[in-house]
């Protein structure tokens, strides 16, 4: 029988929603890195927030789910702290990096997991990632990051027997960073990427190829194929017939190339992205089909699509899918698998039969009634300096509620992390949590975001804390001027680098009524002196070289301008965060207290950079909603344990 009940009237922010914080937590880390297996199987990584945030390697098993790694395994590497490339297959055996000790383990059919790398001198000091295995299954080549007692960790490419019968040996060293070691099909050539301080991999990398001795496990004299200080190369890969391919942004867009007769040959030039920033070591966007063509993810204006690229002619054939966010495809025969989402479908493991175009969903992270889902609207808006910027707008939606007449919704501006990253249009329960309660949400792909070409990405160079803040403010005012939101009730929130943009917007602009920072950066100078190797020189490009540009670091650090923050702030922080250490949030909280700015500080023991435990995600989500209700003047429909809001006169604190 149809439900004829009329929607109830309630203030924006006070709508009851079935998208609870617990449901958001269950979607958590969810699904990643799908891989097509010989014989028709599919494997993927699955986050388990209800098990302390551990990551398991799983596979489909006659339509069900079976874990390939033991119940105590946490398949996660800490190379570059962001990890990636934590598992590989050797025939029917599985190799994986275990988070607790960072050693590599092997599981053979019917046998328990056993370590194949030595116990390091420093606990969890030898970290492994980004594995490739020789065709005979005997040898593993991977990236190793070694942490000692002093100085920077050493990064290198190592080789080791897949059965652990001998310790790893160094193959390639001499650069600050390495990634993507990949053997040719005949095993005689090895390709890899390297880069050095102060570059990040999206600034400039170098692609190398060297002869590989399959018997002795050594490399010969390397040749630089592509890349340099101003060319970012992404995902070197060998076709089945032994031709090296890679993605380069030498034209201003990450496009595909083949290395032929000593030259880089563009395959399908386009003003769209076939690659992205290498935050993780398993980043990829394409794979090879049996007919020699390439299956590739192409991104344009925040929306992903899937295409076939003819290696001989460069012809590009789009493949129809219902998805707007697509992960790296993995091909086995005529079947491709990938992680994908759409505006109305959460992350799922999808299988594509390339010849027919048929798509099967093997595993869904969850399903949500579409009556509570907001549909995204991509927008382009004018911003400072005569530039334009991009964002994705989600209006409030809940089939059970309407707002009082003439009341416009409060706005939450989402500032993504990175800052070299981007928001996409795939379904996010974190977003729908807010829109189903009556908020409008705006993800700002400010200048510096990826997906819009190199010129747009480089527009943040030397201007972090300025143009990203300008774009967040301009985007919010664009919606307010258009009449979509209440310009007096606008919030800004973000995590990590997005937390910095949030704090900077509150300190240096007057557009927002409240802010929420998740493990955000308050002191750029402290970060430059106290962060991990991968990002230790990131600020050189975003702000300027340190300590030469020390004055600029201090000028753009919110911690030195707390007296200019006039609205309440809530701070969330993991106490084991190595990327943005807890001292950042603690110093910001202390400064807010001294200057009598209302704030709340919510720390979480056992959490690192990015919350993974279900109880943490639930508490943070609900605390943020409670805080917004306190500041913006509404009472949430949810029952929420209050947080201690220092300086809130009504609480008597």
C-alpha positions in Angstrom: 0.0 0.0 0.0 1.3 3.5 -0.9 2.3 5.8 1.9 0.1 8.8 1.6 1.5 10.7 4.6 2.4 14.3 3.9 5.9 15.4 4.8 6.2 16.9 8.3 7.4 20.5 8.8 10.6 20.9 10.7 13.5 23.3 10.7 16.5 22.6 8.5 19.0 20.6 10.6 16.3 19.1 12.8 15.0 16.4 10.3 15.0 12.8 11.4 16.9 10.6 9.1 17.5 6.8 8.7 21.0 7.6 7.6 22.5 7.4 11.1 26.0 7.9 12.3 26.2 4.2 12.8 25.2 3.6 9.2 27.9 6.1 8.1 30.4 4.2 10.2 29.4 0.9 8.6 30.2 2.4 5.2 33.5 3.5 6.7 36.7 2.6 4.8 34.6 0.0 2.9 35.7 -1.4 -0.5 38.9 -0.8 -2.4 41.4 -2.2 -4.9 39.3 -4.9 -6.7 41.3 -7.5 -8.6 40.2 -10.0 -11.3 41.6 -13.5 -10.6 42.2 -16.3 -13.0 39.3 -18.7 -13.2 36.7 -16.0 -12.8 37.1 -15.0 -9.1 37.4 -11.5 -7.8 39.3 -10.2 -4.7 39.2 -6.9 -3.0 40.2 -5.1 0.2 37.4 -4.4 2.7 37.6 -2.1 5.7 36.0 -3.4 8.9 35.2 -0.4 11.2 33.5 -2.7 13.7 36.7 -4.6 14.1 38.9 -1.7 15.0 39.2 -0.5 11.5 41.3 -3.4 10.3 41.5 -4.2 6.5 40.9 -7.7 5.2 41.6 -9.2 1.8 38.4 -10.9 0.7 37.1 -12.7 -2.4 33.7 -13.7 -3.9 33.0 -17.3 -3.1 29.9 -18.6 -5.0 28.2 -15.3 -4.7 29.3 -14.9 -1.0 32.2 -13.3 0.8 35.2 -15.2 2.1 38.2 -13.7 3.8 41.6 -14.7 2.4 43.6 -13.3 5.3 43.3 -14.5 8.9 41.0 -12.8 11.4 43.8 -11.0 13.1 45.4 -9.7 9.9 45.3 -6.0 9.1 46.3 -5.7 5.4 47.8 -2.2 5.4 51.2 -0.8 4.8 52.6 2.5 6.2 55.0 3.3 3.4 54.7 7.0 2.8 52.2 6.7 5.8 49.4 6.6 3.2 50.3 3.1 2.1 48.7 1.3 -0.8 49.9 -1.9 -2.6 49.6 -4.0 0.5 48.9 -7.3 -1.1 49.7 -9.5 -4.1 49.0 -13.0 -5.4 51.5 -15.7 -6.2 49.4 -18.4 -7.9 47.0 -19.5 -5.2 49.1 -18.0 -2.5 48.6 -14.5 -1.0 51.2 -12.0 0.1 50.3 -9.1 2.4 51.8 -6.5 4.6 50.5 -6.7 8.2 49.9 -3.3 9.8 51.1 -4.1 13.3 54.7 -5.1 12.4 54.8 -4.0 8.7 56.4 -7.4 7.7 55.3 -9.3 4.6 53.4 -12.5 5.2 52.5 -15.4 2.9 49.5 -17.7 3.0 49.5 -20.9 1.1 46.3 -23.0 0.6 45.6 -24.9 3.9 48.5 -23.3 5.7 48.7 -20.5 8.3 50.2 -17.1 7.5 54.0 -17.0 7.9 56.4 -14.0 7.8 58.7 -13.9 4.7 60.6 -10.8 5.7 62.9 -10.5 8.8 62.1 -9.0 12.1 63.4 -5.4 11.8 65.8 -3.8 14.3 63.3 -1.0 14.8 59.7 -2.2 15.5 57.7 -1.8 12.3 60.7 -0.1 10.9 61.0 -2.0 7.6 57.9 -1.4 5.6 57.0 -3.0 2.2 54.5 -2.1 -0.5 53.7 -2.0 -4.2 54.6 -5.6 -5.0 55.2 -7.3 -8.4 55.9 -11.0 -8.8 57.9 -12.8 -11.5 55.9 -15.0 -13.8 57.3 -18.1 -12.3 56.1 -17.0 -8.8 59.6 -17.3 -7.3 60.6 -13.7 -6.8 59.0 -10.5 -5.4 60.0 -7.0 -6.3 58.6 -4.2 -4.1 59.2 -0.8 -2.5 60.8 -0.8 1.0 61.0 2.1 3.4 63.5 1.7 6.3 63.1 3.6 9.5 66.2 3.9 11.7 66.9 5.7 14.9 67.7 9.0 13.4 67.4 10.9 10.1 65.0 10.4 7.3 63.8 6.9 6.4 65.5 5.3 3.3 63.3 4.4 0.4 64.4 1.8 -2.2 63.3 -1.0 -4.4 64.2 -4.5 -3.2 64.0 -8.1 -4.4 63.3 -11.2 -2.2 62.3 -14.8 -2.7 58.5 -15.3 -2.6 59.0 -18.1 -0.1 61.0 -16.0 2.4 64.0 -18.2 2.1 66.4 -15.2 2.0 66.2 -11.6 3.2 65.4 -8.8 0.8 68.3 -7.3 -1.2 68.4 -3.7 -2.6 67.9 -3.5 -6.3 67.6 0.3 -6.8 68.4 3.2 -4.5 69.7 6.7 -4.6 66.4 8.7 -4.8 64.2 10.0 -2.0 61.2 8.1 -3.2 60.3 5.1 -5.4 57.1 3.5 -6.7 55.5 1.1 -9.2 58.3 -1.4 -9.9 56.9 -3.4 -12.8 58.5 -6.4 -14.7 58.0 -6.9 -18.4 56.1 -10.0 -19.4 59.3 -11.8 -20.3 60.9 -10.8 -17.0 63.9 -9.2 -18.7 63.2 -5.5 -18.0 62.1 -3.6 -14.9 60.4 -0.2 -15.0 59.9 2.0 -12.0 59.2 5.6 -10.9 61.4 7.8 -8.7 61.3 11.4 -7.5 63.2 13.6 -5.0 62.6 16.4 -2.5 61.1 18.9 -2.7 58.8 17.5 -5.4 55.7 15.6 -4.8 54.8 12.8 -7.3 52.2 15.0 -9.0 54.8 17.7 -9.5 57.5 15.7 -11.3 58.6 12.0 -11.4 61.0 10.1 -13.5 60.3 6.8 -15.3 63.2 4.4 -15.6 63.8 1.1 -17.4 66.7 -1.3 -16.8 67.6 -4.8 -17.8 66.7 -7.4 -15.2 68.7 -10.5 -14.6 66.1 -13.2 -13.7 68.7 -15.6 -12.5 70.8 -13.3 -10.3 68.0 -10.9 -9.4 69.9 -7.7 -10.3 69.3 -4.7 -12.6 71.6 -3.3 -15.3 72.2 0.3 -16.3 68.9 2.2 -16.2 67.5 4.5 -19.0 65.2 7.4 -18.2 62.2 7.1 -20.4 60.1 10.1 -19.4 59.5 12.6 -16.7 61.4 15.3 -14.9 61.0 18.2 -12.5 57.9 19.5 -14.3 56.4 16.3 -15.7 54.4 13.9 -13.6 54.4 10.3 -14.8 51.8 7.9 -13.5 51.3 4.1 -13.6 54.0 2.5 -15.8 52.7 -0.8 -17.1 53.7 -3.4 -19.8 51.2 -4.6 -22.4 51.0 -8.4 -22.9 53.2 -8.0 -26.0 55.9 -6.2 -24.0 55.3 -2.6 -24.9 55.8 -0.1 -22.0 52.9 2.3 -21.3 52.5 5.2 -18.9 50.4 8.3 -18.1 52.1 11.7 -18.3 50.9 15.3 -17.9 53.4 16.8 -20.3 50.6 18.4 -22.3 48.8 19.7 -19.2 46.6 16.7 -18.9 47.4 13.2 -17.6 47.1 11.2 -20.8 48.3 7.8 -22.0 51.6 7.2 -23.9 53.5 4.2 -25.3 57.3 3.9 -25.4 58.0 3.1 -29.1 61.4 3.1 -30.8 62.9 5.3 -28.1 60.1 7.9 -28.1 57.0 8.6 -26.1 54.0 8.3 -28.4 50.6 9.8 -27.3 47.8 7.3 -27.7 44.7 9.3 -27.3 45.2 13.0 -26.6 42.3 14.6 -24.7 41.6 17.4 -22.3 40.6 15.0 -19.6 42.6 13.1 -16.9 43.6 9.4 -17.3 45.5 9.6 -14.0 45.6 11.2 -10.6 47.7 12.2 -7.7 49.8 9.3 -6.3 48.8 9.5 -2.7 48.8 5.8 -2.5 51.2 3.3 -4.0 48.5 1.2 -5.8 47.2 4.1 -7.8 46.1 3.1 -11.3 43.6 4.0 -14.1 44.0 1.4 -16.8 44.6 -2.2 -17.8 45.1 -4.2 -21.0 42.4 -6.2 -22.8 43.1 -9.4 -24.7 42.7 -7.8 -28.1 45.5 -5.3 -27.2 43.2 -2.4 -26.5 43.3 -0.5 -23.2 40.4 -0.2 -20.7 40.9 3.2 -19.0 39.1 5.5 -16.5 38.8 9.0 -17.8 37.9 11.9 -15.4 36.4 15.2 -16.4 34.9 17.9 -14.1 34.6 15.5 -11.2 32.9 12.7 -13.1 34.6 9.4 -14.1 33.8 7.5 -17.2 35.2 4.2 -18.7 36.6 4.0 -22.3 38.4 1.6 -24.6 41.5 3.1 -26.3 42.8 1.5 -29.5 46.6 1.3 -29.1 47.1 1.4 -32.9 44.7 4.1 -34.0 44.1 6.1 -30.8 40.3 5.7 -31.2 38.4 6.2 -28.0 35.2 4.3 -27.4 33.1 5.2 -24.4 31.6 2.3 -22.3 28.2 3.0 -20.8 28.0 2.5 -17.1 25.7 3.9 -14.3 28.7 5.0 -12.3 30.3 8.5 -11.8 33.2 7.4 -9.6 35.3 4.5 -10.8 38.5 2.9 -9.4 41.3 1.3 -11.2 40.1 -1.5 -13.5 41.6 -5.0 -13.3 41.3 -7.2 -16.4 41.3 -11.0 -16.7 40.2 -12.2 -20.1 37.2 -10.2 -21.3 36.1 -9.4 -17.7 37.1 -6.3 -15.8 36.4 -5.5 -12.1 36.6 -2.2 -10.3 35.2 -0.3 -7.3 32.5 2.1 -8.4 29.8 4.4 -7.2 27.1 6.7 -8.5 25.1 9.6 -6.9 22.5 7.0 -5.8 24.6 3.9 -5.3 27.3 3.5 -2.6 30.7 2.0 -3.3 30.4 -1.5 -4.9 32.6 -4.1 -6.4 31.5 -4.2 -10.1 32.3 -6.7 -12.8 32.1 -5.7 -16.5 31.9 -8.2 -19.4 33.7 -6.0 -21.9 32.4 -7.7 -25.0 28.7 -7.3 -24.1 28.9 -4.3 -21.8 27.0 -6.3 -19.1 27.7 -5.1 -15.5 27.2 -7.2 -12.4 27.5 -5.9 -8.9 29.4 -8.5 -6.8 29.4 -6.7 -3.5 27.6 -3.6 -2.3 28.8 -1.7 0.7 25.2 -0.9 1.6 21.9 0.2 0.1 19.9 3.3 1.0 16.3 4.4 0.1 16.6 7.0 -2.7 14.0 9.1 -1.0 16.7 10.3 1.4 19.4 10.9 -1.2 20.4 14.3 -2.6 21.4 14.5 -6.2 24.6 16.4 -6.9 24.8 19.5 -9.1 28.2 20.4 -10.5 28.7 24.2 -10.5 31.3 26.6 -11.8 31.6 30.0 -10.2 33.7 33.2 -10.4 36.3 33.6 -7.8 39.2 36.0 -7.0 41.7 37.1 -9.6 39.2 36.8 -12.4 39.5 33.0 -12.2 36.8 30.4 -12.1 36.6 27.4 -9.8 34.5 24.3 -9.4 32.3 22.6 -6.8 29.6 20.0 -6.3 26.4 21.1 -4.7 24.0 18.8 -2.8 20.7 20.4 -1.8 18.8 19.0 1.3 16.5 16.1 0.7 14.4 13.9 2.9 11.0 12.6 1.7 9.6 12.8 5.3 10.2 16.5 5.9 9.9 20.0 4.5 11.2 23.2 6.0 9.0 26.1 7.2 8.1 28.5 4.4 10.8 30.9 3.4 13.5 29.2 5.6 16.6 28.6 3.6 18.9 25.7 4.6 22.2 26.1 6.4 25.2 25.3 4.3 28.2 23.1 5.0 31.2 23.8 2.8 33.4 20.7 2.5 37.1 21.5 2.0 38.7 18.3 0.7 42.1 17.1 1.9 45.4 16.9 0.0 45.2 19.7 -0.9 46.2 17.9 -4.1 43.0 15.8 -4.4 39.4 16.3 -5.4 35.8 15.5 -4.5 33.8 13.3 -6.9 30.1 12.7 -7.5 29.9 9.2 -6.0 27.5 8.5 -3.2 28.9 9.4 0.2 26.9 8.6 3.3 28.9 11.3 5.1 27.3 13.8 2.7 23.8 12.3 2.8 23.9 12.3 6.6 23.8 16.1 6.4 21.5 16.6 3.4 18.9 14.2 4.8 18.8 16.3 8.0 18.1 19.5 6.1 21.6 20.9 5.3 22.9 21.9 1.9 26.4 20.6 1.3 29.0 22.0 -1.1 32.2 20.2 -2.0 34.6 22.8 -3.3 37.2 21.6 -5.8 39.2 24.8 -5.3 42.2 25.8 -7.4 44.8 23.1 -6.8 42.4 20.2 -7.1 43.0 17.4 -9.5 40.7 16.5 -12.4 40.9 19.8 -14.2 44.3 19.7 -15.8 47.8 20.7 -14.6 47.3 24.5 -14.9 44.4 24.3 -12.5 46.4 22.1 -10.2 49.4 24.4 -10.2 47.3 27.5 -9.5 47.8 26.6 -5.8 51.5 26.7 -5.9 52.8 29.3 -3.5 49.2 30.3 -2.7 48.0 27.6 -0.2 45.9 29.3 2.4 44.9 32.0 0.0 43.2 30.8 -3.2 41.8 27.7 -1.6 40.2 29.9 1.1 39.0 32.4 -1.6 37.4 29.6 -3.6 35.6 28.2 -0.5 34.2 31.6 0.4 33.3 32.4 -3.3 31.5 29.1 -3.7 29.5 29.7 -0.5 28.5 33.2 -1.5 27.6 32.0 -4.9 25.0 29.7 -3.4 23.8 32.3 -0.9 23.4 34.9 -3.7 21.5 32.4 -5.8 19.1 31.9 -2.9 19.9 28.3 -2.3 21.2 28.7 1.3 21.0 30.9 4.3 24.1 33.2 4.0 24.0 33.8 7.8 24.2 30.1 8.7 27.1 28.8 6.7 29.7 26.3 8.2 33.0 25.1 6.8 34.6 21.7 7.6 37.5 19.6 6.4 40.1 17.1 7.4 43.9 17.3 7.2 44.8 19.9 4.6 41.1 20.5 4.4 41.2 21.2 8.1 43.9 23.8 7.4 41.7 25.5 4.8 38.8 25.4 7.3 40.9 27.1 10.1 42.4 29.6 7.6 38.9 30.5 6.4 37.8 31.1 10.0 40.9 33.2 10.8 41.2 35.2 7.6 37.7 35.6 6.3 34.3 36.4 7.8 31.9 34.3 5.7 31.2 31.4 8.1 29.3 31.1 11.4 31.0 27.9 12.6 33.7 25.5 11.6 34.8 21.9 12.2 38.4 20.8 11.7 39.4 17.1 11.6 43.1 16.6 12.3 43.7 19.9 10.7 46.9 22.0 10.4 47.0 25.1 12.6 50.7 25.8 12.5 52.4 25.4 9.1 55.8 26.0 10.5 55.4 23.2 13.1 54.2 20.9 10.3 57.3 21.7 8.2 59.5 20.6 11.1 57.4 17.7 12.5 55.8 15.5 9.8 56.7 12.4 7.9 59.1 12.1 5.1 56.7 11.9 2.2 55.2 15.4 3.0 58.1 17.0 4.7 58.8 19.2 1.7 55.3 19.5 0.4 55.1 23.1 1.7 58.0 24.2 -0.6 55.6 24.2 -3.5 52.5 25.2 -1.7 54.0 28.0 0.3 57.7 28.4 -0.2 61.0 26.8 0.8 61.4 26.5 4.6 63.1 28.2 6.5 63.7 30.8 3.8 59.9 31.5 3.7 59.4 31.3 7.4 57.6 34.6 7.6 55.0 33.4 5.1 54.5 30.2 7.0 53.8 32.2 10.1 51.6 34.7 8.3 49.4 31.9 6.9 49.2 29.9 10.1 45.8 30.2 11.9 47.5 29.5 15.2 49.0 33.0 15.0 45.7 34.7 14.2 43.3 33.1 16.6 42.3 36.6 17.7 40.7 37.0 14.3 38.5 33.9 14.8 35.1 35.1 16.0 32.9 32.0 15.6 32.8 28.7 17.4 35.1 25.8 16.3 35.1 22.1 17.0 38.4 20.2 16.7 38.7 16.4 16.2 42.1 14.6 16.5 43.5 11.1 16.5 46.2 10.8 19.2 48.4 8.5 17.2 48.4 10.7 14.1 51.9 10.9 12.5 50.9 13.0 9.6 49.4 15.9 11.5 50.5 15.3 15.1 48.1 15.9 18.0 50.2 18.9 19.2 48.6 20.9 16.3 45.0 20.5 17.6 46.1 20.9 21.2 47.9 24.2 20.5 44.8 25.5 18.6 42.5 24.5 21.5 44.8 26.3 24.0 44.9 29.4 21.9 41.1 29.4 21.5 40.7 29.1 25.2 43.0 32.0 26.0 41.2 34.2 23.5 37.7 33.1 24.8 36.6 31.8 21.5 33.9 29.0 22.0 35.3 25.7 21.0 35.3 21.9 21.6 38.2 19.6 21.4 37.4 15.9 20.9 40.5 13.6 20.9 40.4 9.9 20.1 43.0 7.4 21.6 44.2 4.8 19.1 43.2 6.7 16.0 45.6 7.9 13.4 45.3 10.1 10.3 41.8 9.4 9.2 39.4 7.8 11.6 38.8 4.0 11.1 37.0 2.7 14.2 33.3 2.6 14.1 32.9 4.1 17.6 35.1 7.0 16.6 33.2 7.7 13.4 29.9 7.6 15.2 31.0 9.9 18.0 32.6 12.5 15.7 29.7 12.6 13.3 27.1 13.1 16.1 29.3 15.5 18.0 29.7 17.7 14.9 25.9 17.7 14.4 25.3 18.6 18.1 27.8 21.4 17.8 26.2 22.9 14.7 22.8 22.7 16.4 24.1 24.6 19.4 25.6 27.3 17.2 23.1 27.6 14.4 20.0 27.4 16.6 18.3 24.1 16.0 17.8 20.9 18.0 18.8 17.7 16.2 16.3 14.9 16.0 19.0 12.4 17.0 19.7 11.6 20.7 23.3 12.8 21.1 25.6 12.9 24.0 26.7 16.6 24.3 30.3 17.6 24.0 32.1 20.0 26.3 31.9 23.4 24.6 34.4 25.6 26.3 33.2 29.2 26.4 29.5 28.3 25.8 27.8 30.6 28.3 24.5 28.5 28.2 26.5 25.5 29.4 28.0 27.5 32.2 31.5 26.6 31.1 
